[in-house]
Each structure stands twice: as structure tokens, then as C-alpha cells.
């Protein structure tokens, strides 16, 4: 069985390369949707990624801090 060190949480915002994404589920391999605030509906098409590819970013809900 494969062990995964990284784990992403549903509803949290992450940086993936040069764009921000929103986690649509929790786990080591998850679906994310890119965030583009310039669009009328800011969530893009779903992408399946490894949690290890994501970097957590500050969220207003957590007082503009990176959630732990």
C-alpha cells in the first residue's frame, strides 16, 4: 500500500504553480478547481492532482493566515 505524506483539505485554498486552486475534496489525491476572479463564475474546470503538488495559502476565514 502506498503511503502519502501530503494531505489536502476540502474547501481550503492552495497555490499550484502560478495559480490558486480550491480543493473540492480531502485526501492525498484530490480534485481541485482553479480560481480566476476575473471571470463571472470564478471556478474553472476540475483537475485531479496530488496533494504534494499544492502549497497552502492564507485564507480570510482563518484571519488571513495559512491554516494548519
C-alpha beads as a LAMMPS data file, in Angstrom:
LAMMPS data file: protein, C-alpha beads

68 atoms
67 bonds

1 atom types
1 bond types

-500.0 500.0 xlo xhi
-500.0 500.0 ylo yhi
-500.0 500.0 zlo zhi

Masses

1 110.0

Atoms # bond

1 1 1 0.000 0.000 0.000
2 1 1 1.302 3.464 -0.914
3 1 1 1.855 5.951 1.904
4 1 1 1.195 9.637 1.168
5 1 1 2.845 12.307 3.311
6 1 1 0.797 15.196 1.903
7 1 1 -2.903 15.602 2.629
8 1 1 -5.135 18.408 1.310
9 1 1 -8.394 19.556 2.914
10 1 1 -11.708 20.230 1.205
11 1 1 -12.596 23.916 0.939
12 1 1 -9.037 25.121 1.501
13 1 1 -7.217 27.362 -0.938
14 1 1 -3.848 26.291 -2.354
15 1 1 -1.228 27.588 -4.762
16 1 1 -0.388 25.264 -7.634
17 1 1 2.382 26.743 -9.720
18 1 1 1.386 30.301 -10.643
19 1 1 -2.347 29.953 -9.924
20 1 1 -4.619 29.458 -6.935
21 1 1 -6.973 26.498 -6.661
22 1 1 -9.777 25.407 -4.335
23 1 1 -9.792 21.834 -3.001
24 1 1 -13.094 20.131 -3.763
25 1 1 -12.352 17.116 -1.526
26 1 1 -9.883 15.955 1.121
27 1 1 -7.138 13.393 0.699
28 1 1 -3.724 12.667 -0.804
29 1 1 -5.071 12.732 -4.405
30 1 1 -7.873 15.231 -4.886
31 1 1 -9.949 17.260 -7.309
32 1 1 -9.257 20.995 -7.394
33 1 1 -10.751 23.879 -9.369
34 1 1 -8.660 26.860 -10.480
35 1 1 -9.779 30.254 -9.152
36 1 1 -9.982 33.131 -11.648
37 1 1 -11.554 36.229 -10.020
38 1 1 -11.728 37.965 -13.429
39 1 1 -14.480 35.565 -14.555
40 1 1 -18.187 35.960 -13.637
41 1 1 -18.083 32.436 -12.132
42 1 1 -14.535 32.233 -10.783
43 1 1 -14.104 28.439 -10.542
44 1 1 -12.606 26.705 -13.574
45 1 1 -12.762 23.098 -14.749
46 1 1 -11.926 20.305 -12.288
47 1 1 -8.389 18.917 -12.229
48 1 1 -7.177 15.836 -10.314
49 1 1 -3.847 16.454 -8.556
50 1 1 -1.616 15.056 -5.831
51 1 1 -1.734 16.987 -2.560
52 1 1 2.072 17.143 -2.621
53 1 1 1.805 19.480 -5.655
54 1 1 -0.099 22.072 -3.589
55 1 1 1.102 24.812 -1.240
56 1 1 -1.412 26.178 1.317
57 1 1 -2.125 29.914 1.100
58 1 1 -3.609 32.402 3.563
59 1 1 -7.402 32.445 3.805
60 1 1 -9.677 35.226 5.131
61 1 1 -11.687 32.628 7.104
62 1 1 -8.536 31.867 9.114
63 1 1 -7.730 35.541 9.815
64 1 1 -5.591 35.882 6.667
65 1 1 -3.251 33.172 7.940
66 1 1 -2.279 29.853 6.454
67 1 1 -4.481 27.149 8.038
68 1 1 -2.710 24.371 9.922

Bonds

1 1 1 2
2 1 2 3
3 1 3 4
4 1 4 5
5 1 5 6
6 1 6 7
7 1 7 8
8 1 8 9
9 1 9 10
10 1 10 11
11 1 11 12
12 1 12 13
13 1 13 14
14 1 14 15
15 1 15 16
16 1 16 17
17 1 17 18
18 1 18 19
19 1 19 20
20 1 20 21
21 1 21 22
22 1 22 23
23 1 23 24
24 1 24 25
25 1 25 26
26 1 26 27
27 1 27 28
28 1 28 29
29 1 29 30
30 1 30 31
31 1 31 32
32 1 32 33
33 1 33 34
34 1 34 35
35 1 35 36
36 1 36 37
37 1 37 38
38 1 38 39
39 1 39 40
40 1 40 41
41 1 41 42
42 1 42 43
43 1 43 44
44 1 44 45
45 1 45 46
46 1 46 47
47 1 47 48
48 1 48 49
49 1 49 50
50 1 50 51
51 1 51 52
52 1 52 53
53 1 53 54
54 1 54 55
55 1 55 56
56 1 56 57
57 1 57 58
58 1 58 59
59 1 59 60
60 1 60 61
61 1 61 62
62 1 62 63
63 1 63 64
64 1 64 65
65 1 65 66
66 1 66 67
67 1 67 68
